[in-house]
């Protein structure tokens, strides 16, 4: 079958000789992919920043598809169902799944004691092949996949596998109260969605910070928020302090993670020399820009080792830091309702649709921020 094939940092290709997936467990399903996104966190893999990303792996944790085959233990899905598949691989029965912490499943990832299994996200997340392919094996098929409502556009559905839940949970973890000022660092798809969702929790002011003018303009239009280029601000922390009467923002959201620009030292130690788990510039700014007693919400992806962050400021300011992979399954009923009622327009952030055969070009466009790319979607020919 045709699938994305990782060959090393900055090297991917469309491979027509990938073996078709097979049922390996009674609770597996085989899904024929109809949509698959490239995520900003896939770029961390593409750029060689995630440990144990092995040559030959297929990326892709955001996908929808049609059920082609089910194992004998699968009861809730049937062949022909069109499903959206959360990026979390969760067993549904461990203590963490029972707390609806589906991103921290204790059974789906034998490689870690923190994160659960994730489709197409290196062996640190379980070593599962992902959905940038014509077919994919879906474990625990009665737990994660959600049948797409007949009224829903598949382009909306594929954004519900990660981007919308992650942006929504970023705002939710911020504990936003009516009238709060929220600052989002990062105007990628998740940051834009976090800004959009902040209004749903009652924010009175939403600010987004990035360095690319085309993404900032997109954020102003899509999320109806203020948007500023940190390159023109001098010190973004000082700017936020000044614009909030020197109190700081009520909530700061780090939607960037390990590839944040803005600090030569962080870039050198985190992205070039790999002495820490990525550049933590955005998290540094969020901690320093939030008010005393405020909340920092982290959904940007960092590696499994330590980062240089001002932990003393966290203590002395009395901050709350909340962070996790989004629990997609927990959020889906609410988010499907929000889409149906018109509160969220997921497909509105899609700017590029490319055939799966052009996956290498799609990664190049997204990685290099070409052609005003916000969110690319891959469509297999079989879709």
N, C-alpha and C positions, 0 to 999 in steps of 0.2 A: 504494500500500500504506500501511498504518498504521505510523508511526514516530515516535519522540521527535524533536522539533524544538527546537533551541536558539535563543532569540530575544534573548539578552543576559543579563547577570547576574541571577540569581534569576527568570528567565523561561524556562520551557520549556512546550511544549504537545504534545498528541497531534495529529499531522498525518496526515490520510488521503490526501494528495495527493503523498506522496513517491514518486518514480519507482522502479519495481522495479530491483534491481541486475542487471547484465548481466555475462556472461563477457567480460573485457577481455584476458585472457592465456590461453594454452593450459593453464597450470597452476592456473587458478582453479576454484573450486567455488561454487555458490549453495546456501546453507543456509536452510531454513525453521526459524525459531527456535522452540524449545519452552520454554526458560527463559532469562531474562536478569536479572542482578542489578544493583542500584545499589551502587556501591562508594564507600567513603569518599573515595577520590581523585577520583571523579566530582563530589563536592561542591566540590573545589577549582576545577573547571571551572565549575560552577553558580554559585559565588561570585565568579567573574571573576578568579581569581588565576593562571591559566595563560595565558601569552602566546599570541597567534594562535589563540584559540578563536573560530571564525567563526560568524556567524549562519547558521542553516540546517543546521548539523552535527547528526548523530545520535550520541549517546554510547553507551557500553556495551561494555566489554571483557571481560565475564564472561557467556558464553552457551553453551547447547547447542542442537542442532538436527538436523534430518533433511536429508540431502543430496538436493537436488532436481535438480541439473544439475552436470555436470563438464565441464571443458575437455578437448580432445583429448589433452593431455599428462598428464593425471592417471591414475595407474596403481593407487594403493593404495586409493582410495575408489570406491564405486559408489553409484548412486542408491538411496536407501532406507536407507543407513547412518545410525544415530543416533550423533552424535559430540559430544564436548566439545571446545571450541576454546580452546587457550591464548591468553591475552591478548597474548603476544608474537607479532608477525608476523616470521617468520624464514625465510631462504632455504634454510638447511641446508647450504650449500656454501662460504660465505665463511670466512676464517680464524677469525673469532670463533664462528660456528656450529660449526665443527669442534672448537673448544675447549669446546663445550656452553654457550657464553655467548649463549644465544638471545635474551636481552634486549638484546644489543649488536650485533645483526645489522648488517652493513655495507652491505647491499643494499636493505633494506626501507624505509629512511627517508632520503630525499635531503635532508631539512631539518636534519639534525644529524650530528655526528661522535661523539656519545656514545650516547644511547639508540637502540635500533632502532625499528621500527614497532610501534605499539600501536593496536588497534581503538578507534575512537571517542574519541581523546584529543588533540584539537587538531592543528593543522598542525605543531607542534613535534615531534609523534610520527608524522608522515607524512601526516596529513590523511585517514586512512581512516574511513569511516563505521562505526559500531559496531552492536551487536546488540540495542539497545533498539528493535527493529523486528520486523516479521513475517518479513523476509528480509534476508540479508546476504551480500555477496561476500567470500569467503575466499581470499586469495592463497596461493600455495605450498601448495596443498591436500594434497600428499603429505608435507609436513613437519610441520605443527602438529597438525591434528585427530587425535583418538584415538577410535576406535570404543568406545562405552560398553559395558562387559560386560553381558550379559543379566541378571545378578543385581543390578546396581547401580540404586538409586533415582535418577531424574533430578535430584532435589533434592540428592543427594550429588554427582552428577557436575558440576553447575554450580558448586559450591564448589571443585572441583578445577581450575578454569580460572584461579584467582588466589588466593583467600583462603587455602586450605590450603597450596599451595606457597609463598606469600609468608611465611606464619607459620612454616612448617617451615624455609625457608631462613634466616629471621631467627635461629632457634635454631642452625641448622647453622653459619652464619657466626660465631656467638658462640664456637665452639670449646668448647662446654660439656663439662666433665669431671665424673666422678662426684663428687657431693657439692657441686658449685658452687652459690653463691647467684646467682640471675638476677633482675634487675629489669627489668620491661617498662614502658615509659612509653606509655600509651594503652590503654584498654579498649574500643576499637572491635573489629570482627570480626577484623582482622589481629592486633592486640595480644592478644586473647583466644586466638587460635589459636597465636600464638608462645608464650604461657604454657603452653598445653596441650602443645605439641610439645617444650618444654624438658624435660619429664619423660622423654620418649623418649630423650634424650641423656644422662640420668643426673643431672639437677639434684637437689640435695638440698633446695633451698628456692627457691620461685618467688614473687615479689612483683610485683603490678601496681599502677600508679599512674594515677589519672584524677581527674576532678572531678564525675562524675555517679554518684550513689549507685546508681541502678538498673543501670547497666552494671557497677559494681563487684560488686553482689550476683550478677549473672549470671555474672561471671568466677569468683567464689568457687565457684559451683555447677558450672559447665561445666568449668573448668580446674583445679579443686581447688587453688587458690592463695590466698595472702594478698592482700588488696586494700585499698587505702587511698586516701582522698580527700585530694588535696594541699592543698585549702582548709583542712582541719582539722589539717594537719601543721606549719604555719608555713613552715619551710624544708625541702622534701623532701630536699634533698641532705644536710642535717644529720641528718635522721631516718634516712636510709639508713646514714650513717656510724655513728650511735649503735647501730643494730640489727645492725651487723656488726663490733662491737668496734673501731670507728673505722678499720677497714681499707678499707671500701668493698666494693661488690659485685664478684664475679668477672667478671660479664658484665652489661652494660646494653644494652637494645634500645630504639631509638627507633622506635616504631610509630605515631607521630603525624604528623610532617612539618610542613608549612608553616602549619597553622592551630592550632598549639598555644597554649593559654591559659596564664596563670600569671605573665606578665611584662608590665607596662604598656608598658615601653619597646619590647619585642619586638613586641607587638601593634600599637603605633602605627607603628613603622617598617616592619614586615613585612606587616601585614594592612590597615592603613588608608592609609598614605602610599606603600606599595609601593617603599620605598627599598632593600629587600633582598628576597631570594627567599622571602618568607614569614617567619613567626615561628619562630625556631629555639630556642625555650625548651626543648623536650624534649631536643634534642641538647646544649644547654648543660648541662642537668641530668645527662644521661647521662655526659658527659665528666668532670664534677666529682664524680659519685657512684661511679664505677667505681674499683676499687683501682689502685694503681701496677702497671704491667705488665699491666693488664686489657685486655679487648676490648670495644669499642663496635660494635654491629651496627646498621646503619641501613637500614630499609626504608620509613620515612615519606617521602612524596614532597615534594621541594622543587623550586623553579623552576630554570632554567638559569643564573641569575646568582648572585652571591655572597651569603653570609650572615654575620652577626656571631656567630662562635663563638670560644671560648677556645683558640685553636690553641697558645698558649704552654703551657697545661696539658697538652695532648696530648704535646708534646715533653718537658716536664719530668717527666711521670708515666710516660713510656715506653709510651704506649698504642698499641694496634693498632685501627685503624678499618677495618671491612669493610662494604661497601655495594654494592647492585646491585638492579636489577629481578630478580625471581625467574626462574630458568630452568625454566619449567614443564615443558617436554618432557623435560628431564633427570630431573626428580623424579617424573614420573607413575608409572612402574612401581612404585617403592617406595611411593608414597602410595596407589595402588590396592590394593596388598597390605595396607597398614595399615588401610584402610577395610574390606576383606574380613575381616580378622582381628579387627576390633572395637576397634583401638587408637585410632582417630579416628572421630568421628561428625559429619561435616561439616554435615549438615542440622539438627543440633541447635542451630545458631546462628541459623537462620532464624526470625524472629518475625512477619514480615508477607508475605503473598502478595496481590498486587493485579493486576487485569487491565491489560494494556498501555494500554488506553484511559484509565486513571487515573494515567498516568505523572507528570503535574504534581502531583497530590496526594501521590504516593509520594515525590517529591523534597521536597516541603514537610514531610512527616512525618519523613523521615530527617534533613533539614537542621536542623530545629528540635528534634530529639530528642523528638518527641511520642509518646505511647502506648507508652513504654518500648521504642522501636524499636532493635533491634540490627542486623538484616540484612533488607532488603526484596528480594523477588523479584517480577519482572514476568512474567506469563504471557499470551502472545498468544492470542487466541481460536482461531487455527488450530492451536494446540498440542493 
